[in-house]
Amino acid sequence: MKDTDVVWAAGFFDGEGHVRISRPCPRKARYSLAIIIGQVDPRPLSYLRALFGGAITSNGPRQRSTHAPAFRWILSGPSAGSFLRAVQPYLRVKDREAAVGIAFAESYGIAPRNVALPQYLTDLRHDLHGQLAVLNRKGADTDATS
């Protein structure tokens, strides 16, 4: 992969994407990391998939006949962490969100899959989920000088 591909991906993610740490089942303490970018034009999403992997999904039926179909590129798990590490040096808007996502990704591989996570790891992921929620809040106070 060329440096220009990574720089392009960083700019595209900075403007159109987001980091998500979700908890699929509220009764369980499992969290997962994903990168999501939505677009009506699937071509840049196909390019991201060719560069980094992941999947492209449709956002379902249009709400109105005047709405264009929309698509999402989703990259999850350790691959999401690899993506964030690659683009982080070039981010100008979502650098703090990327740092939280990278911290979460570093928690992968510590405990085997399908085994209860140690409490400290559950606590760490819960804290990172909360940090990201604050950063992703609409109208969140941001430091324009960073």
Helices and strands as residue ranges (DSSP letters): H 3-16, E 17-22, E 32-39, H 42-52, E 55-58, E 71-76, H 78-87, G 88-90, H 95-105, H 119-136
